[in-house]
Amino acid sequence: MMTPVTEESEQREPEQMGQDLLSESRILSSETDVSPASESRSNTDTPQTEYSCHVCGKGFKNKYYLPIHVRIHTGEKPFTCELCEKRFLCSSALHKHYNTHTDVKPFSCKDCGKSFRTKQKATDHLRTHTGERPYVCETCGKSFSTSYKLLVHTRNHTGENMHFCTTCGKHFSEKGKLTNHIRTHTGEKPYSCTTCEKCFSEQAKLTNHMRIHTGEKPYSCEICGKRFSLSGNMTIHMRTHTGERPFSCETCGKSFSVKIHLSDHMTTHTLEKPFSCEICGRCFSRRHRLKVHQKIHTGEKPFSCEQCEKSFRYKRNLFVHMKNHTGETTLHSCVKCGKRFKHKTNLSRHMISHGDKKPYSCEICGISISHLHSLKAHMRTHTGEKPYSCQTCGMCFSHRSSLQIHTRTHTGERPYSCESCGKSFIDKSTLSRHVTTHTDKLKTSC
């Protein structure tokens, strides 16, 4: 899947040589392009380890690898870059490093066009498209896309080369991860976006952020083809196909596909509101509700239409707005009378008027109900459950719609207006009752 643009010797990645030397010798033998020494191997199929490290006992089939491996223990790095003075374990690693001083990237991915300096990097990248994880931990069975990730993971089992934070004592298997962690204490954010100037503490976070501007979505679902900018989002999406909900509430047993949704749900049991607005002090039970609320203060409208540049506070509003340009309208038609609806739920409600069956029945009172969500709402009349609480006064409700109407008593919002006199109301039923006062007057006058 990679296309080499120019000729390049098929040697290992700068860091890959040392990394693979630490992994099992079977991994080394499976690679055909590790070093010139691989050309002089015998063609026998019998794997025999002849050269062993006197420090850790790790064995190698070719004596070329042993002295390089020993340097990992001694710290010796005899090969130095003349341009930046960075030092390396072996000459092939130095040779690869020199490419970082040029813009030459001879290997490109046929799937997304991204280019790489080495064949190994391109091979590793390709696995983000295929999902292949050929390197398996022999201790716990976890699999990885690169040998380096496997190496780092095995340190969690062996405790080898652990790096400790002197501030909080937390330990890490990689020095780079420790460096990133230390920035949580110092507040340092050395990586900045060249488009919007937003700063980040890690290069990986900047890379993920840049996809907002470029629109790059390198991760695709094998089942439905939907693409994602982050691998974590694809993992969560896959659960919509598998039905997996690995995070369960210990109080009520309800399960969730995303851990943060479980955390938010737990606040419905404790009535805790741990998230507070730094500007007005208002508290929220859920993190995302705080984020939504904060946009009121900042006036932030991060979602912009590329066609008319109109901005929106919420992504869903932009999605609805885009249909004005595309003319896209998904209408659900009734097969009996032809009436069409924008939302499938409205069509389902309409079908009841044609005498469709009500498949759901209450086990307590026996009433028949047409929709599962309506049955769940009905059951609360028996259980007394009130899962929806007002974030202002703490009053609880059994239905979300009741909470929405109640919230308007705090905000002052009155979205339903009388066309006859202009008077406004907090809910539609109150408006309907009010309208009858006008019709009654007309009847009396007649």
Residue pairs with C-beta under 8 A, 6 or more apart in sequence:
1 109
1 110
1 111
1 126
1 129
2 107
2 108
2 109
2 110
2 116
2 119
2 122
2 123
2 126
3 107
3 108
3 110
4 106
4 107
4 119
5 105
5 106
5 107
5 108
5 115
6 104
6 106
7 106
8 106
8 107
8 118
8 119
9 95
10 33
10 119
11 33
11 34
11 35
11 36
11 92
11 95
11 96
12 20
12 31
12 33
12 34
12 35
12 92
12 93
12 96
12 120
13 19
13 93
13 96
13 118
13 120
13 121
14 88
14 93
14 94
14 96
14 97
14 100
15 93
15 148
16 120
16 147
16 148
17 34
17 35
17 68
17 89
17 90
17 92
17 93
18 68
18 72
18 89
18 90
18 93
19 147
19 148
19 151
20 27
20 28
20 31
20 34
20 147
21 28
21 60
21 65
21 68
21 69
21 72
22 58
22 69
22 72
22 151
23 135
23 147
23 150
23 151
23 154
24 138
25 47
25 49
25 58
25 59
25 60
25 61
26 47
27 135
27 147
28 34
28 60
28 61
28 65
29 47
29 61
31 38
32 38
33 119
33 120
35 64
35 65
35 92
37 62
37 64
37 65
38 62
40 62
41 61
41 62
47 61
48 61
49 59
49 60
49 61
50 59
50 60
50 61
50 63
51 59
51 60
51 61
51 62
51 63
51 65
51 66
52 58
52 59
52 60
52 66
53 59
53 60
53 66
53 69
53 70
53 73
55 70
55 73
56 73
58 69
60 66
60 69
68 89
68 90
71 77
71 78
71 89
71 90
72 89
76 89
77 87
77 88
77 89
78 87
79 87
79 88
79 89
79 90
79 91
79 93
79 94
80 86
80 87
80 88
80 94
81 87
81 88
81 94
81 97
81 98
83 98
83 101
84 101
86 97
88 94
88 97
96 117
96 118
99 117
99 118
100 117
104 117
105 115
105 116
105 117
106 115
106 117
107 115
107 116
107 117
107 118
107 119
107 121
107 122
108 114
108 115
108 116
108 122
109 115
109 116
109 122
109 125
109 126
109 129
111 126
111 129
112 129
112 216
112 218
114 125
114 218
116 122
116 125
124 145
124 146
126 132
127 133
127 145
127 146
128 145
128 218
128 219
128 231
129 218
129 220
131 222
132 145
133 143
133 144
133 145
134 143
134 145
135 143
135 144
135 145
135 146
135 147
135 149
135 150
136 142
136 143
136 144
136 150
137 143
137 144
137 150
137 153
137 154
137 157
139 154
139 157
140 157
142 153
144 150
144 153
152 173
152 174
153 173
154 160
155 161
155 162
155 173
156 173
161 173
162 171
162 172
162 173
163 171
163 172
163 173
163 174
163 175
163 177
163 178
164 170
164 171
164 172
164 178
165 171
165 172
165 178
165 181
165 182
165 185
167 182
167 185
168 185
170 181
172 178
172 181
180 201
180 202
183 189
183 190
183 201
183 202
184 201
188 201
189 199
189 200
189 201
190 199
190 201
191 199
191 200
191 201
191 202
191 203
191 205
191 206
192 198
192 199
192 200
192 206
193 199
193 200
193 206
193 209
193 210
193 213
195 210
195 213
196 213
198 209
200 206
200 209
208 229
208 230
210 216
211 217
211 229
211 230
212 229
216 229
217 227
217 228
217 229
218 227
218 229
219 227
219 228
219 229
219 230
219 231
219 233
219 234
220 226
220 227
220 228
220 234
221 227
221 228
221 234
221 237
221 238
221 241
223 238
223 241
224 241
226 237
228 234
228 237
236 257
236 258
238 244
239 245
239 257
240 257
244 257
245 255
245 256
245 257
246 255
246 257
247 255
247 256
247 257
247 258
247 259
247 261
247 262
248 254
248 255
248 256
248 262
249 255
249 256
249 262
249 265
249 266
249 269
251 266
251 269
252 269
254 265
256 262
256 265
260 287
263 287
264 285
264 286
264 287
264 288
267 273
267 274
267 285
267 286
268 285
268 387
268 389
271 285
271 389
271 394
272 285
273 283
273 284
273 285
273 391
274 283
274 285
275 283
275 284
275 285
275 286
275 287
275 289
275 290
276 282
276 283
276 284
276 290
277 283
277 284
277 290
277 293
277 294
277 297
279 294
279 297
280 297
282 293
282 391
282 392
283 391
284 290
284 293
284 391
285 389
285 391
289 391
292 314
294 300
295 301
295 313
300 313
301 311
301 312
301 313
302 311
302 313
303 311
303 312
303 313
303 314
303 315
303 317
303 318
304 310
304 311
304 312
304 318
305 311
305 312
305 318
305 321
305 322
305 325
307 322
307 325
308 325
310 321
312 318
312 321
322 328
323 329
329 342
330 342
331 340
331 341
331 342
332 340
332 341
332 342
332 343
332 344
332 346
332 347
333 339
333 340
333 341
333 347
334 340
334 341
334 347
334 350
334 351
334 354
336 351
336 354
337 354
339 350
341 347
341 350
345 371
348 370
348 371
349 370
349 371
351 370
352 358
352 370
356 370
357 370
358 368
358 369
358 370
359 368
359 370
360 368
360 369
360 370
360 371
360 372
360 374
360 375
361 367
361 368
361 369
361 375
362 369
362 375
362 378
362 379
362 382
364 379
364 382
365 382
367 378
369 375
369 378
377 398
377 399
379 385
380 386
380 387
380 398
380 399
381 398
384 398
385 398
386 396
386 397
386 398
387 396
387 398
388 396
388 397
388 398
388 399
388 400
388 402
388 403
389 395
389 396
389 397
389 403
390 396
390 397
390 403
390 406
390 407
390 410
392 407
392 410
393 410
395 406
397 403
397 406
405 426
405 427
407 413
408 414
408 415
408 426
408 427
409 426
413 426
414 424
414 425
414 426
415 424
415 426
416 424
416 425
416 426
416 427
416 428
416 430
416 431
417 423
417 424
417 425
417 431
418 424
418 425
418 431
418 434
418 435
418 438
420 435
420 438
421 438
423 434
425 431
425 434
